[in-house]
Amino acid sequence: MDYHRGAGIEVRIARIFNTYGPRMCLDDGRVVSNFVAQALRKEPLTVYGDGKQTRSFQYVSDLVEGLMRLMEGEHIGPFNLGNPGEFTMLELAQVVQETIDPNAKIEYRPNTEDDPHKRKPDISKAKELLGWQPTVSLREGLPRMVADFRQRLLGESKGTVSAA
C-alpha cells in the first residue's frame, strides 16, 4: 500500500488461505499434502491435539480464478481468497482415509502451542466485488490431488492396476 499511496503504483492485495491440488510439494509440511503422502506411504495420519481445530481448504483452480478476477478488476483489496467450508483436522483425516485407504490409521500427537483453533475466511467482499467464490469441494478436489501424488510417489498412473 505504501507503493500505491506514495508512488501511484497499481496494486492488488489478496489474502490466500489453505490451497491444495496437483503439483504441490510432496512434503511441504501442509496438512493436506502430509495426510495424502502419509496415506499413500501406508503411514499413520498424524493429527495434532484432539483434531477439533478447523481449517478451510480451497482447490488450486478456485484460487487461480480468484486471483485472475482480482488482477483484472479495479478493486485493490485486500480480498480473502479461500473456501469458507470448515473441516476439523479429524474430518480431513477421515476424508483422506475414504479417498485413499479406509484402513489408514490415525495417530494423535501433542498439539503445538501456537496452533490456532479456527481458520475460516470471510469471502463476502470477494463475492460482492469480484463475483468470486470457490466451486470445487474438498471431496471433489482431493481425488485429483491424490492421483497426482500417487503417480509421483508410487509411479502409478490413473489406469495402472496393481497385481494382487
CYANA upper distance limits for C-alpha pairs under 8 A (distance plus 0.5 A):
  1 MET  CA      5 ARG  CA      6.50
  1 MET  CA     11 VAL  CA      7.95
  2 ASP  CA      6 GLY  CA      6.13
  2 ASP  CA      7 ALA  CA      8.21
  3 TYR  CA      7 ALA  CA      5.59
  3 TYR  CA      8 GLY  CA      7.00
  3 TYR  CA      9 ILE  CA      6.29
  4 HIS  CA      8 GLY  CA      5.16
  4 HIS  CA      9 ILE  CA      5.06
  4 HIS  CA     10 GLU  CA      6.47
  4 HIS  CA     11 VAL  CA      6.81
  5 ARG  CA      9 ILE  CA      8.10
 11 VAL  CA     76 ILE  CA      6.54
 12 ARG  CA     70 LEU  CA      7.31
 12 ARG  CA     71 MET  CA      6.99
 12 ARG  CA     75 HIS  CA      7.68
 12 ARG  CA     76 ILE  CA      4.96
 12 ARG  CA     77 GLY  CA      6.44
 12 ARG  CA     78 PRO  CA      7.72
 13 ILE  CA     76 ILE  CA      6.52
 13 ILE  CA     77 GLY  CA      5.44
 13 ILE  CA     78 PRO  CA      5.04
 13 ILE  CA     79 PHE  CA      6.91
 14 ALA  CA     67 LEU  CA      8.00
 14 ALA  CA     70 LEU  CA      8.42
 14 ALA  CA     77 GLY  CA      7.13
 14 ALA  CA     78 PRO  CA      5.78
 14 ALA  CA     79 PHE  CA      5.35
 14 ALA  CA     80 ASN  CA      6.49
 14 ALA  CA     81 LEU  CA      7.08
 15 ARG  CA     78 PRO  CA      7.17
 15 ARG  CA     79 PHE  CA      6.41
 15 ARG  CA     80 ASN  CA      5.24
 15 ARG  CA     81 LEU  CA      6.41
 16 ILE  CA     63 LEU  CA      8.28
 16 ILE  CA     80 ASN  CA      6.80
 16 ILE  CA     81 LEU  CA      5.60
 16 ILE  CA     82 GLY  CA      6.76
 17 PHE  CA     56 SER  CA      8.02
 17 PHE  CA     57 PHE  CA      7.82
 17 PHE  CA     58 GLN  CA      7.93
 17 PHE  CA     80 ASN  CA      7.91
 17 PHE  CA     81 LEU  CA      6.65
 17 PHE  CA     82 GLY  CA      5.32
 17 PHE  CA     83 ASN  CA      8.15
 17 PHE  CA    121 PRO  CA      7.77
 18 ASN  CA     55 ARG  CA      8.23
 18 ASN  CA     56 SER  CA      6.95
 18 ASN  CA     57 PHE  CA      5.58
 18 ASN  CA     58 GLN  CA      6.70
 18 ASN  CA     82 GLY  CA      7.34
 19 THR  CA     57 PHE  CA      6.17
 19 THR  CA     58 GLN  CA      5.31
 19 THR  CA     59 TYR  CA      6.19
 19 THR  CA     60 VAL  CA      6.30
 19 THR  CA     63 LEU  CA      7.85
 19 THR  CA     82 GLY  CA      8.10
 20 TYR  CA     24 MET  CA      7.51
 20 TYR  CA     32 VAL  CA      7.35
 20 TYR  CA     33 SER  CA      8.04
 20 TYR  CA     57 PHE  CA      7.39
 20 TYR  CA     58 GLN  CA      6.83
 20 TYR  CA     59 TYR  CA      5.76
 20 TYR  CA     60 VAL  CA      6.24
 20 TYR  CA    145 MET  CA      8.01
 21 GLY  CA     59 TYR  CA      6.29
 21 GLY  CA     60 VAL  CA      6.01
 21 GLY  CA    141 GLY  CA      7.53
 21 GLY  CA    142 LEU  CA      7.62
 21 GLY  CA    144 ARG  CA      7.50
 21 GLY  CA    145 MET  CA      5.23
 22 PRO  CA    144 ARG  CA      7.19
 22 PRO  CA    145 MET  CA      4.97
 22 PRO  CA    146 VAL  CA      8.15
 22 PRO  CA    147 ALA  CA      8.49
 22 PRO  CA    148 ASP  CA      5.97
 22 PRO  CA    149 PHE  CA      7.67
 23 ARG  CA    145 MET  CA      8.30
 23 ARG  CA    148 ASP  CA      7.42
 23 ARG  CA    149 PHE  CA      8.28
 24 MET  CA     28 ASP  CA      8.17
 24 MET  CA     33 SER  CA      7.84
 25 CYS  CA     33 SER  CA      8.11
 26 LEU  CA     33 SER  CA      6.65
 26 LEU  CA     34 ASN  CA      8.05
 26 LEU  CA     37 ALA  CA      7.11
 26 LEU  CA    149 PHE  CA      7.59
 27 ASP  CA     33 SER  CA      7.17
 27 ASP  CA     34 ASN  CA      6.89
 27 ASP  CA     37 ALA  CA      8.00
 28 ASP  CA     33 SER  CA      7.54
 28 ASP  CA     34 ASN  CA      8.06
 29 GLY  CA     33 SER  CA      7.65
 29 GLY  CA     34 ASN  CA      6.63
 30 ARG  CA     34 ASN  CA      6.45
 31 VAL  CA     35 PHE  CA      6.54
 32 VAL  CA     36 VAL  CA      6.67
 32 VAL  CA     92 LEU  CA      8.30
 33 SER  CA     37 ALA  CA      6.44
 34 ASN  CA     38 GLN  CA      6.47
 34 ASN  CA     45 LEU  CA      8.33
 35 PHE  CA     39 ALA  CA      6.56
 35 PHE  CA     45 LEU  CA      5.99
 35 PHE  CA     46 THR  CA      7.82
 35 PHE  CA     93 ALA  CA      7.16
 35 PHE  CA     96 VAL  CA      7.32
 36 VAL  CA     40 LEU  CA      6.68
 36 VAL  CA     96 VAL  CA      6.93
 36 VAL  CA    100 ILE  CA      8.29
 36 VAL  CA    146 VAL  CA      7.14
 36 VAL  CA    149 PHE  CA      8.11
 37 ALA  CA     41 ARG  CA      6.58
 37 ALA  CA    149 PHE  CA      7.62
 37 ALA  CA    153 LEU  CA      8.32
 38 GLN  CA     42 LYS  CA      6.63
 38 GLN  CA     43 GLU  CA      5.33
 38 GLN  CA     44 PRO  CA      6.82
 38 GLN  CA     45 LEU  CA      6.40
 39 ALA  CA     43 GLU  CA      6.23
 39 ALA  CA     44 PRO  CA      7.32
 39 ALA  CA     45 LEU  CA      7.10
 39 ALA  CA     96 VAL  CA      7.99
 39 ALA  CA     97 GLN  CA      7.76
 39 ALA  CA    100 ILE  CA      7.11
 39 ALA  CA    101 ASP  CA      7.25
 39 ALA  CA    104 ALA  CA      6.74
 40 LEU  CA    100 ILE  CA      7.50
 40 LEU  CA    101 ASP  CA      8.47
 40 LEU  CA    150 ARG  CA      7.33
 40 LEU  CA    153 LEU  CA      8.31
 42 LYS  CA    104 ALA  CA      7.33
 43 GLU  CA    104 ALA  CA      7.91
 43 GLU  CA    105 LYS  CA      7.97
 44 PRO  CA    104 ALA  CA      6.78
 44 PRO  CA    105 LYS  CA      5.22
 44 PRO  CA    106 ILE  CA      5.76
 44 PRO  CA    107 GLU  CA      6.26
 45 LEU  CA     93 ALA  CA      7.24
 45 LEU  CA    104 ALA  CA      7.78
 45 LEU  CA    105 LYS  CA      6.71
 45 LEU  CA    106 ILE  CA      5.20
 45 LEU  CA    107 GLU  CA      6.31
 46 THR  CA    106 ILE  CA      6.61
 46 THR  CA    107 GLU  CA      5.42
 46 THR  CA    108 TYR  CA      6.37
 46 THR  CA    109 ARG  CA      7.24
 47 VAL  CA     51 GLY  CA      6.32
 47 VAL  CA     89 MET  CA      7.16
 47 VAL  CA     90 LEU  CA      7.35
 47 VAL  CA     93 ALA  CA      8.22
 47 VAL  CA    106 ILE  CA      7.35
 47 VAL  CA    107 GLU  CA      6.52
 47 VAL  CA    108 TYR  CA      5.38
 47 VAL  CA    109 ARG  CA      6.67
 48 TYR  CA    108 TYR  CA      6.16
 48 TYR  CA    109 ARG  CA      5.28
 48 TYR  CA    110 PRO  CA      6.03
 48 TYR  CA    111 ASN  CA      5.15
 48 TYR  CA    112 THR  CA      8.02
 49 GLY  CA    108 TYR  CA      7.08
 49 GLY  CA    109 ARG  CA      6.51
 49 GLY  CA    110 PRO  CA      5.57
 49 GLY  CA    111 ASN  CA      4.66
 49 GLY  CA    112 THR  CA      8.31
 50 ASP  CA    108 TYR  CA      7.78
 50 ASP  CA    111 ASN  CA      8.41
 51 GLY  CA     88 THR  CA      6.72
 51 GLY  CA     89 MET  CA      5.30
 51 GLY  CA     90 LEU  CA      5.27
 52 LYS  CA     88 THR  CA      5.56
 52 LYS  CA     89 MET  CA      6.64
 52 LYS  CA     90 LEU  CA      7.07
 52 LYS  CA    117 HIS  CA      8.17
 53 GLN  CA     88 THR  CA      5.84
 53 GLN  CA     89 MET  CA      6.60
 53 GLN  CA    116 PRO  CA      7.75
 53 GLN  CA    117 HIS  CA      4.99
 53 GLN  CA    118 LYS  CA      6.21
 54 THR  CA     86 GLU  CA      6.47
 54 THR  CA     87 PHE  CA      5.80
 54 THR  CA     88 THR  CA      4.68
 54 THR  CA     89 MET  CA      6.66
 54 THR  CA    117 HIS  CA      6.74
 54 THR  CA    118 LYS  CA      5.28
 54 THR  CA    119 ARG  CA      6.58
 54 THR  CA    120 LYS  CA      8.26
 55 ARG  CA     86 GLU  CA      6.04
 55 ARG  CA     87 PHE  CA      6.14
 55 ARG  CA     88 THR  CA      6.91
 55 ARG  CA     89 MET  CA      7.80
 55 ARG  CA    118 LYS  CA      6.70
 55 ARG  CA    119 ARG  CA      5.46
 55 ARG  CA    120 LYS  CA      6.78
 56 SER  CA     82 GLY  CA      7.66
 56 SER  CA     83 ASN  CA      6.15
 56 SER  CA     84 PRO  CA      6.42
 56 SER  CA     85 GLY  CA      6.09
 56 SER  CA     86 GLU  CA      5.23
 56 SER  CA     87 PHE  CA      6.67
 56 SER  CA    119 ARG  CA      7.16
 56 SER  CA    120 LYS  CA      6.34
 56 SER  CA    121 PRO  CA      8.19
 57 PHE  CA     82 GLY  CA      7.43
 57 PHE  CA     83 ASN  CA      6.23
 57 PHE  CA     84 PRO  CA      8.49
 57 PHE  CA     85 GLY  CA      7.93
 57 PHE  CA     86 GLU  CA      8.20
 57 PHE  CA    138 LEU  CA      7.37
 58 GLN  CA     62 ASP  CA      7.06
 58 GLN  CA     63 LEU  CA      7.43
 58 GLN  CA     82 GLY  CA      6.14
 58 GLN  CA     83 ASN  CA      5.51
 58 GLN  CA    134 PRO  CA      7.49
 58 GLN  CA    136 VAL  CA      7.85
 58 GLN  CA    137 SER  CA      8.09
 58 GLN  CA    138 LEU  CA      7.80
 59 TYR  CA     63 LEU  CA      7.27
 59 TYR  CA    134 PRO  CA      8.43
 59 TYR  CA    136 VAL  CA      6.67
 59 TYR  CA    137 SER  CA      8.02
 59 TYR  CA    138 LEU  CA      7.80
 59 TYR  CA    141 GLY  CA      6.55
 60 VAL  CA     64 VAL  CA      6.76
 61 SER  CA     65 GLU  CA      6.68
 62 ASP  CA     66 GLY  CA      6.76
 62 ASP  CA    133 GLN  CA      8.10
 62 ASP  CA    134 PRO  CA      5.66
 62 ASP  CA    135 THR  CA      7.12
 62 ASP  CA    136 VAL  CA      7.44
 63 LEU  CA     67 LEU  CA      6.64
 63 LEU  CA     81 LEU  CA      7.01
 63 LEU  CA     82 GLY  CA      7.62
 63 LEU  CA    134 PRO  CA      8.15
 64 VAL  CA     68 MET  CA      6.60
 65 GLU  CA     69 ARG  CA      6.73
 65 GLU  CA    132 TRP  CA      8.26
 66 GLY  CA     70 LEU  CA      6.66
 66 GLY  CA     81 LEU  CA      7.01
 66 GLY  CA    130 LEU  CA      8.29
 66 GLY  CA    132 TRP  CA      6.54
 66 GLY  CA    133 GLN  CA      8.00
 67 LEU  CA     71 MET  CA      6.54
 67 LEU  CA     81 LEU  CA      8.45
 68 MET  CA     72 GLU  CA      6.48
 69 ARG  CA     73 GLY  CA      6.37
 69 ARG  CA    130 LEU  CA      6.59
 69 ARG  CA    132 TRP  CA      7.99
 70 LEU  CA     74 GLU  CA      8.18
 70 LEU  CA     75 HIS  CA      7.55
 70 LEU  CA     76 ILE  CA      8.31
 70 LEU  CA    130 LEU  CA      7.09
 73 GLY  CA    130 LEU  CA      7.76
 75 HIS  CA    129 LEU  CA      8.09
 79 PHE  CA    123 ILE  CA      7.82
 79 PHE  CA    125 LYS  CA      7.06
 79 PHE  CA    126 ALA  CA      6.31
 80 ASN  CA    121 PRO  CA      6.72
 80 ASN  CA    122 ASP  CA      7.06
 80 ASN  CA    123 ILE  CA      5.97
 80 ASN  CA    125 LYS  CA      8.19
 80 ASN  CA    126 ALA  CA      7.24
 81 LEU  CA    121 PRO  CA      7.92
 81 LEU  CA    123 ILE  CA      7.07
 81 LEU  CA    126 ALA  CA      7.77
 82 GLY  CA    121 PRO  CA      6.47
 82 GLY  CA    123 ILE  CA      7.60
 82 GLY  CA    134 PRO  CA      7.75
 83 ASN  CA    120 LYS  CA      8.16
 83 ASN  CA    121 PRO  CA      7.32
 83 ASN  CA    123 ILE  CA      8.40
 83 ASN  CA    133 GLN  CA      8.12
 83 ASN  CA    134 PRO  CA      6.42
 84 PRO  CA    120 LYS  CA      5.96
 84 PRO  CA    121 PRO  CA      5.91
 84 PRO  CA    122 ASP  CA      7.23
 84 PRO  CA    123 ILE  CA      7.70
 85 GLY  CA    120 LYS  CA      7.98
 86 GLU  CA    120 LYS  CA      7.09
 87 PHE  CA     91 GLU  CA      6.29
 87 PHE  CA     92 LEU  CA      6.63
 88 THR  CA     92 LEU  CA      6.77
 89 MET  CA     93 ALA  CA      6.71
 90 LEU  CA     94 GLN  CA      6.73
 91 GLU  CA     95 VAL  CA      6.72
 92 LEU  CA     96 VAL  CA      6.75
 93 ALA  CA     97 GLN  CA      6.68
 93 ALA  CA    106 ILE  CA      7.92
 94 GLN  CA     98 GLU  CA      6.68
 95 VAL  CA     99 THR  CA      6.63
 95 VAL  CA    139 ARG  CA      7.65
 96 VAL  CA    100 ILE  CA      6.45
 96 VAL  CA    101 ASP  CA      8.07
 96 VAL  CA    142 LEU  CA      8.27
 97 GLN  CA    101 ASP  CA      5.37
 97 GLN  CA    102 PRO  CA      5.29
 97 GLN  CA    103 ASN  CA      7.60
 97 GLN  CA    104 ALA  CA      6.42
 98 GLU  CA    102 PRO  CA      5.77
 99 THR  CA    142 LEU  CA      8.12
 99 THR  CA    143 PRO  CA      7.01
100 ILE  CA    146 VAL  CA      8.13
111 ASN  CA    115 ASP  CA      7.70
123 ILE  CA    127 LYS  CA      6.70
123 ILE  CA    133 GLN  CA      7.90
124 SER  CA    128 GLU  CA      6.58
125 LYS  CA    129 LEU  CA      6.37
125 LYS  CA    130 LEU  CA      8.15
126 ALA  CA    130 LEU  CA      5.53
126 ALA  CA    131 GLY  CA      6.92
126 ALA  CA    132 TRP  CA      6.15
126 ALA  CA    133 GLN  CA      7.64
127 LYS  CA    131 GLY  CA      5.12
127 LYS  CA    132 TRP  CA      5.24
127 LYS  CA    133 GLN  CA      6.31
128 GLU  CA    132 TRP  CA      8.21
136 VAL  CA    140 GLU  CA      6.67
136 VAL  CA    141 GLY  CA      6.57
137 SER  CA    141 GLY  CA      6.56
138 LEU  CA    142 LEU  CA      6.11
139 ARG  CA    143 PRO  CA      7.71
140 GLU  CA    144 ARG  CA      8.10
141 GLY  CA    145 MET  CA      7.15
142 LEU  CA    146 VAL  CA      6.60
143 PRO  CA    147 ALA  CA      6.63
144 ARG  CA    148 ASP  CA      7.15
145 MET  CA    149 PHE  CA      6.72
146 VAL  CA    150 ARG  CA      6.32
147 ALA  CA    151 GLN  CA      6.77
147 ALA  CA    157 SER  CA      7.81
147 ALA  CA    158 LYS  CA      6.87
148 ASP  CA    152 ARG  CA      6.82
149 PHE  CA    153 LEU  CA      6.23
149 PHE  CA    154 LEU  CA      8.41
150 ARG  CA    154 LEU  CA      5.90
150 ARG  CA    155 GLY  CA      7.22
150 ARG  CA    156 GLU  CA      6.43
150 ARG  CA    157 SER  CA      7.79
151 GLN  CA    155 GLY  CA      4.98
151 GLN  CA    156 GLU  CA      4.94
151 GLN  CA    157 SER  CA      5.69
151 GLN  CA    158 LYS  CA      8.19
152 ARG  CA    156 GLU  CA      8.05
156 GLU  CA    160 THR  CA      6.29
